[in-house]
Amino acid sequence: MGQKKLIRFAELLTFSNVLQYPENMAGNWHQHFNNNHPLVLELACGKGEYALGLAQIHPGKNAIGVDIKGNRLWVGAKKAIQNNISNVAFLRAQIEQLTQYFAKDEVEEIWITFPDPQLRFSKAKKRLTHPRFLRTYQQVLKPGGKIHLKTDSPDLYRFTKEVLTMYNCPVIADTDDLYAQEDRSEELKLKTHYEALDIAQSSRIHYLCFTLPQPLAGPEKDEQLKEAIRYELDRG
């Protein structure tokens, strides 16, 4: 491990706005923030640009960036400290383990911004809009809570639309060219480090906003999704 990372990991331990694999946090985030404001998560937050932006746009909410990479979290946490943004925190943890850190109905909203699209067929279950993740989100998200996806990957966008259709998820907003809309909200004007890299080399940003049905179909339906993906690949 490089010296720079070692320094950052050591500094993370001193940051009051960073929690690394904390115990007994589920249901207790109000104690960390010293208020009962709604919680908004940015999953796979990287350097936390969206969490920081959401916290500044919504001072009456608490934003939490979640990622496993401590080196990346350091960037967002440092900026929050330097700019005195007190309604943002960073959680170092696996997204699969959200239920260890958040109680039922404790989260108001979830943002998934420019995640790894996991393009290989064998990696489909790692896509953050795969039903196995949606079932995890449903355990911590309040009924009717919104999930937002921003991506430059047309493949992830199409995959997510397929999931929403197959699992009867109500769609609130759907656009395959977000920045063509001049009247978009301040939240949708935020940009991340990975968006700027333009890894997908796409000229469009895709956006979906949706909620989860009560209940969401169980794992037995996932095989149908798998076959639908395989069929699309064969057609392509």
N, C-alpha and C positions, 0 to 999 in steps of 0.2 A: 504494500500500500504506500502511495506517495506521501511525502512529508506534508504537503498541503492538506490532503484529506485527514491525516492524523491530527493536524492542528484544528481543523474544523470539527472533527468528531469530539475532541476534547472541549472545544468551546460550546458545542451543543449541550453538554452536560450542565453548563452554567446558564443556559437560556430558560427563563421562566415560561416562555411561550411555546416551548417544545416538550412534548411528552413522548417518551420512547417506551413502547410496550407497557403502559401504565396498568396498575391493578386497581380494581374497584372504581373505575370511572363511569361505568354504565349507570345512567340516571343521576350522575353527580356533576355534570358539566357546569351547572349553575354555580357550584362552589368555586370552580376554577375561574369563571368569568365574574363572579360576584354579582350576577344578575340572572333573571329568568328569561332573557331574550331568546327568540327562536334560533335554532342551530341550522346552519347551511354548510354542507360538505362539498369540498372539491376533491374528487377521487383521482388517484395517480397524479397528484398536483405538481410534481416536478419541483420547479423553483417557486411555486406558489403565487404566480402572478394573478391568477383568477381569484384565489382566496383573499389576497390583499386588496384587489380591486373591489370585490363584493363587500368587504368590510368597510371600505371607504364610501361606497355608494349607499350602503345601508347601515348607518351607525346604530340603528335599533335592532340589529341582528348580530349574531356571533358566527363568524366564518371559521371553518376548520379545514386545513389542507391535510390530506392523508396520502402518505407515500412510504415506501420501504427504504428509499435511498436517502440516508442521512446527509450525505454530501450536498444533495440538491435542496433538501429542506433548510439547510443552513442559510442558503441565499435568501429565501423568503423570510425566515425568522429574523435574520440580521436587518433586513429592510424594515420590518415591522417595528423592531426596537429603535432603529435610527429615526423613524418617522413617528414614533409614539402612537402606533396603531394598536390599541389595547383590546379591540374586539375581534382579534384573529389569533388563532393558535395552530400549531402543527403537530400532527400525530404520526409518529413513526410506527407503522404496523402494516400487516398484510390486509388487503381489502377483503379477502375471504373471511377474515376474523372480525369484521365490524361488530358482530353481535356481542363480542367480548368487551367492547368499549362504549356501546350505545344501547340504551334500553329501548323497549318497545315504544313506538310512537314518539321517540325523543327528537327525531330529525324532521325538520320542516321541508327541506329541499336538498336535492343532490345535483351537482354539476360534474359532468364527465367531459373534459376539454382536451381534445387532440390526443387521445390514448393511442397506444400501439394497436394498430388494426388487426394484428395477428393474421396475416393474409393466408397462410397455409391452411388447408382444409383440416389437417390434424391438430391445428391450434385453435379451432373455432371456440372451444369451451373456455379459452382464456380471454375472449373478447368481453369487455366490461358491460356489454349489453346482452350477453348470452343469458338465457333464462336461469341458469344456476346462480348468476350474480343477482339477477332481478329478485329471486327468492330471498337472498340475503338482505337486499335493500328493503324489501317489504317488511322484514322483521324489525327494522329500526325506523322506517319512514312512517310518518303519520298518515292515516287514510286520506287519500286525495292529494298527498304530497307530490310535488312535481319533480321529474327527472329531466335534465337537459343534456343533450349530446351536441357538441360542436366537433366537427371533424373535416379534414381535407381529403379523407379517403372515401371515394365513391363506393368502394366495396363494403366498408363498414356501415356506411349510410344505408345501402340497399339491404344488407344483412339485418340491420336493426329494424327497418321497415317490415321485413318479412317476419321477424319476431313479434313485432307489435300486432301485426295482422293475425298471426297464428294463435297468439295468446290473449287476444281480445283486449289489448291495452288501449285505453282511450287516448287519442292523439290530440294535443292542444295546438301545436304549431308544427309545420313541416315545410321546409324550403330547401331546395338544392342549390341556391345561390344567395346566401344570406346578405352579402355586402352589396347586392343589387338593390336592397331595400333601404331607402334613405331614412325611413321613419323607425328604424330599429331602436330598441331601448338602450340605455346606458350600459346595462349588463352585457348586451350583445356586441357592444363596441370594444370591450376588453380584448386584449390579445395576449397570447402566451409566447414564451421563448420558442417553443416547438412549432407554433404556427408560423413564426417568422422564418424558420429554417426551410419551410416549404418542401418537406421530405417527400410528400406524395407528388410533387410537381403538378399540382392541380390548380386550375385557374378559379376554382370555386370552393367556397366554404359551405358545408352542409349543416343544417340545424334541425333537430327534432326536440320537441318538448312533449312529454307524455306522463300519464299516471298509470298506476297498476290496478288491475281489477281485484276484487275481493271475492273469492280467493284467486290466486294465480295458479294456472295448471301445474301439476306436479311433474316430476322427472320422467314419468312414463310417456309424456308427450314429446320429450326431447328427441326421441328416435325419429319422429316424423319430421322435425326440424332438420335433423342430420340428413335425411333422405332428400328433403327439399333443396338443401345446399348442394348436395351431390348432383342432383338433377340440373341445377343451374350451371354448375361447373361443366357438366357433360355437354350442355347446350352451347356453352361459350367456347 
